[in-house]
């Protein structure tokens, strides 16, 4: 409903005359208003099943009017109809002499919608394709979201901020002297400017904003609830970035319009939450520009669309914090140590031998005069992550923090060795995405559950089996084994010493 209605000018809200205003009615009306539909038809259907009773119709309209006022719907057109009998669909029905019109079809055909509204806004065109059929032609193709454009207009390419002027506007049918919102065109610029799919060409004197942190409204559309802190894909037009969602500020009770406390969002729930993208995106508030303010969230593992969202505004902290240019970078740090940075990411069940093997790997690298640092799961929880528990959200945050620390250490030129259960593929992939290609080396310490449980060196499995320890990986919390690790160690057939030697040889051979 959300994706379909996002491009609509009018919404028909159907109500069963026997049932009145339901939760579904409220949810759909709230969503229609939320995404900017201002023309609402309240179609009270199945009037034939209530004997075309006028008082029933008026009671439903009164209930809906009270609700509409709460959520900001200023006006709507109520109609008594029967889809089965055809009453008031194309012609006024003799069964409802108390209703004077219009019919549903008449209203849909004559309602006034401002088709030129987008054309009156400031020019914006998300780039969908760099059109370069030969060396003599280079243009940027896309659908003009808002505004108008003519040759000679000054434009700005975002997020780079570079400016130029329009030299030509090309279409299949020939060149245009003026292009307007709703047209698909290829824009040629007077200057050679880097511009790629996902960038936005905009009016030079009034560009949209660029940010990486936002307040949003989310409509959750997946059976699996929102996992706070997990990385999802955010797709907004041609822009696609990785994003994490913070704990919702609140969710909306569509019956009472109350703002309720929420730790997550379940199927069909609507909430307000802050999000952070891994790189800046070009945007406008949704109420200003739906093309640059509406997005979907995609699960990275299943590729399922899990939510639709609307951007409200950029968070102030995103505008106040900037990258500081430094003269000494990761290359200089690595050259000083005469080595290539890397992150050896050990993952496996508790008791698999991660810490033992990681410790031996670091000892071997140390004897070879390599600059290393070992981050162990238990040790990190004594300091940096002492505030985190073992819920799914806390585990995700635990890995996010360790990933950021590992990245900083790799920037310093170190070979970082980590030993964490890190049970979820999505978070391991999140850490991989933080680092340059080839620097994240996933080491899967592959130990069957029964073998790890038999070792039980810390007595944790025994506590988990007895119910003393909740959310324990492998017992009542899942472990998602790597599908294509760079290194796989079978501890049932390889000793810790042999495993460490194998990993070091593989590491130094690769880097």
MOBELPE-V744707 format. One record per residue. N is the residue number from 0. PHI is phi in radians with two decimals (none if undefined). OMEGA is omega in radians with two decimals (* if undefined). BURIAL is I if it has 24 or more other ideal C-beta (glycine too) atoms within 12 Angstrom, else O. Layout:
# MOBELPE-V744707
n = {N/N}
phi = {PHI/PHI}
omega = {OMEGA/OMEGA}
burial = {BURIAL/BURIAL}
This chain:
# MOBELPE-V744707
n = {0/1/2/3/4/5/6/7/8/9/10/11/12/13/14/15/16/17/18/19/20/21/22/23/24/25/26/27/28/29/30/31/32/33/34/35/36/37/38/39/40/41/42/43/44/45/46/47/48/49/50/51/52/53/54/55/56/57/58/59/60/61/62/63/64/65/66/67/68/69/70/71/72/73/74/75/76/77/78/79/80/81/82/83/84/85/86/87/88/89/90/91/92/93/94/95/96/97/98/99/100/101/102/103/104/105/106/107/108/109/110/111/112/113/114/115/116/117/118/119/120/121/122/123/124/125/126/127/128/129/130/131/132/133/134/135/136/137/138/139/140/141/142/143/144/145/146/147/148/149/150/151/152/153/154/155/156/157/158/159/160/161/162/163/164/165/166/167/168/169/170/171/172/173/174/175/176/177/178/179/180/181/182/183/184/185/186/187/188/189/190/191/192/193/194/195/196/197/198/199/200/201/202/203/204/205/206/207/208/209/210/211/212/213/214/215/216/217/218/219/220/221/222/223/224/225/226/227/228/229/230/231/232/233/234/235/236/237/238/239/240/241/242/243/244/245/246/247/248/249/250/251/252/253/254/255/256/257/258/259/260/261/262/263/264/265/266/267/268/269/270/271/272/273/274/275/276/277/278/279/280/281/282/283/284/285/286/287/288/289/290/291/292/293/294/295/296/297/298/299/300/301/302/303/304/305/306/307/308/309/310/311/312/313/314/315/316/317/318/319/320/321/322/323/324/325/326/327/328/329/330/331/332/333/334/335/336/337/338/339/340/341/342/343/344/345/346/347/348/349/350/351/352/353/354/355/356/357/358/359/360/361/362/363/364/365/366/367/368/369/370/371/372/373/374/375/376/377/378/379/380/381/382/383/384/385/386/387/388/389/390/391/392/393/394/395/396/397/398/399/400/401/402/403/404/405/406/407/408/409/410/411/412/413/414/415/416/417/418/419/420/421/422/423/424/425/426/427/428/429/430/431/432/433/434/435/436/437/438/439/440/441/442/443/444/445/446/447/448/449/450/451/452/453/454/455/456/457/458/459/460/461/462/463/464/465/466/467/468/469/470/471/472/473/474/475/476/477/478/479/480/481/482/483/484/485/486/487/488/489/490/491/492/493/494/495/496/497/498/499/500/501/502/503/504/505/506/507/508/509/510}
phi = {none/-1.13/-1.16/-1.17/-1.34/-1.13/-1.99/-1.63/-1.71/-2.55/-2.15/-1.79/-1.64/-1.57/-2.23/-1.34/-1.03/-1.39/-1.95/1.33/-1.33/-1.88/-1.00/-1.07/-1.06/-1.12/-1.10/-1.15/-1.16/-1.09/-1.15/-1.04/-1.18/-1.07/-1.63/1.71/-1.37/-1.86/-1.79/-2.08/-1.92/-1.70/-1.72/-1.49/-1.61/1.08/-1.08/-1.12/-1.49/-2.10/1.02/0.96/-1.27/-1.13/-1.15/-1.10/-1.07/-1.16/-1.15/-1.13/-1.08/-1.12/-1.06/-1.20/-1.09/-1.11/-1.18/-1.03/-1.11/-1.09/-1.68/1.72/-1.41/-1.31/-2.70/-2.72/-1.92/-1.50/-2.45/-1.52/-2.38/-2.38/-1.15/-1.25/-1.57/1.51/-1.12/1.05/-1.53/-1.98/-2.37/-1.16/-1.63/-1.24/-1.33/-2.23/-1.10/-1.38/-1.81/-1.78/1.88/-1.49/-1.38/-1.08/-1.15/-1.02/-1.14/-1.11/-1.44/-2.05/-1.06/-1.52/-2.15/-1.50/-1.23/-1.71/-1.02/-1.11/-1.22/-1.46/-1.48/-1.24/-1.13/-2.53/-2.49/-1.16/-1.46/-1.74/-2.80/-1.55/-1.64/-2.40/-1.20/-2.68/-1.20/-1.61/-2.33/-2.54/-2.42/-2.17/-1.73/3.11/-1.66/-1.18/-1.37/-2.55/1.45/-2.27/-2.54/-2.42/-0.98/1.67/-1.18/-1.45/-2.30/-2.23/-1.69/-2.07/-1.53/-1.14/1.52/-1.21/-2.01/-2.84/-2.18/-1.40/-1.66/-2.61/-2.14/-1.94/-2.30/-1.06/-1.59/2.20/-1.47/-1.98/-1.53/-2.69/-2.08/-2.24/-0.93/1.74/-1.65/-1.68/-2.45/-2.02/-1.78/-1.81/-1.87/-1.27/-2.04/-1.35/-2.20/-1.16/-2.67/-2.40/-0.96/1.75/-1.25/-2.22/-1.68/-2.45/-1.01/-1.11/-1.57/-2.58/-1.32/-1.25/-1.57/-2.26/-2.78/-2.26/-2.46/-2.53/-1.72/-2.42/-1.81/-2.04/-1.95/-1.44/-2.18/-2.13/-1.11/-1.39/-1.20/-0.99/-1.79/-1.09/1.56/-1.30/-1.47/-2.04/-1.50/-1.86/-2.03/-2.30/1.11/-1.59/-1.50/-2.47/-2.40/-1.47/-2.48/-2.07/-1.91/-1.45/-1.01/-0.96/-1.18/-2.96/-2.05/-1.79/-1.40/-1.24/-1.44/-1.85/1.12/-1.26/-1.66/-1.84/-1.08/-2.62/-1.59/-2.70/-2.20/-1.73/-0.89/1.26/-1.44/-2.09/-2.58/-1.94/-2.58/-1.60/-2.25/-2.35/-1.65/-1.38/-2.65/-1.09/-2.17/-1.53/-2.64/-2.35/-0.98/-0.99/-1.18/-1.60/-2.59/-1.16/-1.17/-1.87/-2.30/-1.86/-2.58/-2.16/-1.89/-2.16/-1.20/-1.22/-1.50/-1.68/1.11/-1.40/-1.32/-1.84/-2.78/-2.01/-2.52/-2.31/-1.36/-1.62/-2.85/-1.40/-1.27/-1.03/-1.10/-1.21/-1.49/-1.57/-1.90/-2.26/-1.22/-1.61/-1.23/-2.12/-1.39/-1.79/-1.95/-1.11/-1.14/-1.13/-1.09/-1.20/-1.07/-1.11/-1.62/1.00/-2.71/-1.71/-1.10/-2.80/-2.12/-1.54/-1.78/-1.41/-2.37/2.90/-1.12/-1.05/1.52/-1.32/1.93/-0.99/-1.13/-1.10/-1.21/-1.06/-1.11/-1.16/-1.07/-1.12/-1.06/-1.13/-1.14/-1.11/-1.17/-1.66/1.12/-1.57/-1.57/-2.30/-2.66/-1.82/-1.84/-1.86/-0.97/-1.15/-1.13/-1.13/-1.28/-1.42/-2.31/-0.91/-2.01/-1.19/-1.49/-1.78/-1.71/-2.20/-1.22/-1.03/-1.13/-1.20/-1.10/-1.12/-1.13/-0.99/-1.24/-1.04/-1.12/-1.11/-1.06/-1.13/-1.13/-1.06/-1.10/-1.08/-1.19/-1.16/-1.07/-1.41/1.59/-1.53/-1.62/-1.71/-1.96/-2.09/-2.32/-2.37/-0.99/0.64/-1.25/-1.88/-1.05/-1.03/-1.32/-1.14/-1.18/-1.07/-1.14/-0.99/-1.21/-1.29/-1.93/-1.07/-0.95/1.58/-1.62/-1.70/-2.09/-1.44/-1.98/-1.60/-1.48/-1.51/-2.24/-1.01/-0.98/-1.15/-1.26/-1.09/-1.22/-1.16/-1.22/0.68/-1.08/-1.84/1.26/-1.37/-1.09/-1.06/-1.15/-1.15/-1.15/-1.47/1.59/-1.30/-2.13/-1.62/0.99/-1.66/-1.04/1.67/-1.89/-2.13/-2.42/-1.30/-2.12/-1.74/-1.15/-1.03/-1.61/-2.44/-1.21/-1.16/-2.35/-2.13/-2.03/-1.65/-1.31/-1.41/-2.18/-2.38/-1.30/-0.97/-1.12/-1.15/-1.10/-1.11/-1.11/-1.07/-1.14/-1.11/-1.07/-1.16/-1.06/-1.21/-1.22/-1.40/-1.92}
omega = {-3.10/-3.10/3.12/-3.07/-3.05/3.12/-3.06/3.05/-3.06/3.09/3.03/3.12/-3.11/3.09/3.05/-3.08/-3.13/-3.00/3.12/-3.07/-3.12/3.08/3.13/3.10/-3.13/-3.11/-3.10/3.12/3.13/3.13/3.13/3.10/-3.10/-3.09/2.91/3.09/-3.08/3.11/-3.09/2.99/3.06/-3.09/3.12/-2.98/3.10/3.08/3.11/-3.12/3.04/3.08/3.08/-3.05/-3.10/-3.09/3.08/3.12/-3.09/3.10/3.12/3.14/3.13/3.09/-3.11/-3.13/3.12/3.12/-3.12/3.13/-3.14/-3.04/3.04/3.05/-3.02/-3.07/3.08/-3.13/3.13/3.13/2.98/-3.08/2.94/3.12/-3.10/-3.09/-3.14/-3.11/3.05/3.06/3.10/3.11/3.11/-3.03/3.05/-3.14/3.12/-3.11/-3.14/3.12/-3.02/3.07/0.16/2.99/-3.11/-3.10/3.11/-3.11/-3.12/-3.11/-3.03/-3.10/-3.11/3.01/-3.07/-3.10/-3.12/-3.08/-3.13/-3.13/-3.12/-3.14/3.13/-3.05/3.05/3.03/3.01/-3.12/3.14/-3.04/3.00/-3.02/-3.13/-3.10/3.11/-3.07/-3.09/-3.08/3.06/3.12/-3.09/-3.01/3.10/3.07/3.11/-3.08/-3.13/3.02/3.12/-3.10/3.11/3.05/-3.09/3.12/3.07/-3.12/3.11/3.11/-3.12/0.26/-3.07/-3.14/-3.13/-3.10/3.09/3.04/-3.12/3.11/-3.12/2.98/-2.96/3.01/3.10/-3.08/3.14/-3.11/-3.10/2.99/3.11/3.07/-3.05/3.11/-3.11/3.12/3.03/-3.03/2.96/-3.08/3.06/-3.10/-3.11/-3.07/3.04/-3.10/3.06/3.14/-3.08/3.11/-3.12/3.05/-3.13/3.02/-3.02/3.06/-3.02/-3.05/3.13/-3.09/3.02/-3.09/3.06/-3.12/3.10/3.09/-2.98/2.83/-3.06/2.86/3.14/3.00/-3.03/-2.97/-3.07/3.09/3.07/-3.10/3.05/3.03/-3.09/3.11/3.14/3.13/3.02/2.94/2.99/3.12/3.12/-3.02/3.14/3.11/3.12/-3.09/3.04/-3.06/2.99/-3.10/3.10/3.10/-3.08/3.01/3.09/2.95/-3.03/2.99/-3.03/3.08/-3.07/-3.05/3.07/3.02/-3.05/3.07/-3.11/3.02/-3.11/3.05/3.11/-3.13/3.09/3.11/-3.11/-3.11/3.09/-3.10/3.05/3.11/3.09/3.12/-3.09/3.02/-3.09/3.06/3.11/-3.05/2.91/3.00/-3.06/-3.11/3.11/-3.06/-3.10/-3.10/-3.12/3.13/3.13/-3.07/2.97/3.03/-3.09/3.07/-3.04/-3.09/-3.06/-3.05/3.09/3.02/-3.01/-3.09/2.92/-3.06/3.11/3.12/3.07/-3.10/3.06/3.10/-3.08/-3.11/3.12/-3.14/-3.06/-3.09/-3.10/3.06/3.08/3.11/-3.12/-3.10/3.12/-3.08/-3.06/3.13/3.13/3.11/-3.12/3.14/3.14/-3.13/3.11/3.12/3.06/3.13/3.06/3.03/3.04/-3.02/3.12/3.09/-3.14/-3.13/2.98/-3.12/-3.13/-3.12/-3.09/-3.06/-3.13/-3.11/3.12/3.12/3.11/3.09/-3.14/3.12/3.14/3.12/3.13/3.12/3.11/3.11/3.03/-3.13/-3.02/2.93/-3.11/3.04/-3.13/-3.06/-3.12/-3.10/-3.13/-3.13/3.03/-3.07/-3.05/-3.04/-3.11/-3.14/-3.05/3.07/-3.07/2.99/-3.14/3.14/3.14/3.08/3.13/3.12/3.09/-3.12/3.10/-3.13/3.14/3.09/3.12/3.11/3.12/3.12/3.13/3.14/3.06/3.06/3.11/3.08/-3.07/2.87/-3.04/3.09/-3.14/3.11/-3.11/3.04/-3.12/-2.92/-2.99/-3.14/-3.07/-3.11/3.07/3.09/3.08/3.12/3.11/-3.09/3.12/-2.97/3.05/3.14/3.07/-3.08/3.09/-3.10/-3.10/-3.13/-3.11/3.05/-2.94/3.14/3.12/-3.11/-3.09/3.10/3.13/-3.13/3.12/3.10/3.08/-3.03/-3.12/3.14/-3.05/3.13/3.13/3.12/-3.13/-3.14/-3.13/3.14/3.13/-3.06/-3.10/3.07/-3.12/-3.06/3.13/-3.13/3.11/3.03/-2.98/2.95/-3.14/-3.07/3.08/3.13/3.14/3.13/3.07/-3.14/3.07/-3.14/3.06/-3.05/3.08/-3.11/-3.08/3.12/3.10/-3.14/3.12/3.12/3.14/3.12/3.13/-3.11/-3.13/3.12/3.14/-3.13/-3.06/3.07/-3.12/-3.07/*}
burial = {I/I/O/O/I/I/O/I/I/I/I/I/I/I/I/I/I/O/O/I/I/O/O/O/I/I/I/I/I/I/I/I/I/I/I/I/I/I/I/I/I/I/I/I/I/I/I/I/O/I/O/I/O/O/O/I/I/O/O/I/I/O/I/I/O/O/I/I/O/O/I/O/I/O/O/I/I/I/I/I/I/I/O/O/O/O/I/I/I/O/O/I/I/O/I/I/O/O/I/O/O/O/I/I/O/O/I/O/O/O/I/O/O/O/O/O/O/I/O/O/I/I/I/I/I/I/I/I/I/I/I/O/O/O/O/O/O/I/I/I/I/I/I/I/I/I/I/I/I/I/O/O/I/I/I/I/I/I/I/O/O/O/O/I/I/I/I/I/I/I/O/O/O/O/O/I/O/O/I/I/I/O/I/I/I/I/I/I/I/O/O/O/I/O/I/I/O/I/I/I/I/I/I/I/O/O/I/I/I/I/I/I/I/I/I/I/I/I/I/I/I/I/O/O/I/I/I/I/I/I/I/I/I/I/I/I/I/I/I/O/I/I/I/I/I/I/I/I/O/O/I/I/O/I/O/O/I/O/O/O/O/I/I/I/I/I/O/I/I/I/I/I/I/I/I/I/I/I/O/I/I/I/I/I/I/I/O/I/I/I/I/I/I/I/I/I/I/I/I/I/O/O/O/O/O/I/I/I/I/I/I/I/I/I/O/O/O/I/O/O/O/O/O/O/O/O/O/O/O/I/O/O/O/I/O/O/I/O/I/I/I/I/I/I/I/I/I/I/I/I/I/I/I/I/I/I/I/I/I/I/I/I/O/I/I/O/O/O/O/I/I/I/I/I/I/I/I/O/O/I/I/O/O/O/I/O/O/I/O/I/O/I/I/I/I/I/I/I/I/I/I/I/I/I/I/I/I/O/I/I/I/I/I/I/I/I/I/I/I/I/I/I/I/I/I/I/I/I/I/I/I/I/I/I/I/O/O/O/I/I/I/I/I/I/I/I/I/O/I/O/O/I/I/O/I/I/O/O/O/I/I/O/O/I/O/O/O/O/O/O/I/I/I/I/I/O/O/O/I/I/I/I/O/O/I/I/I/I/I/O/I/O/O/O/O/I/O/O/I/I/O/I/I/I/O/O/I/O/O/O/I}
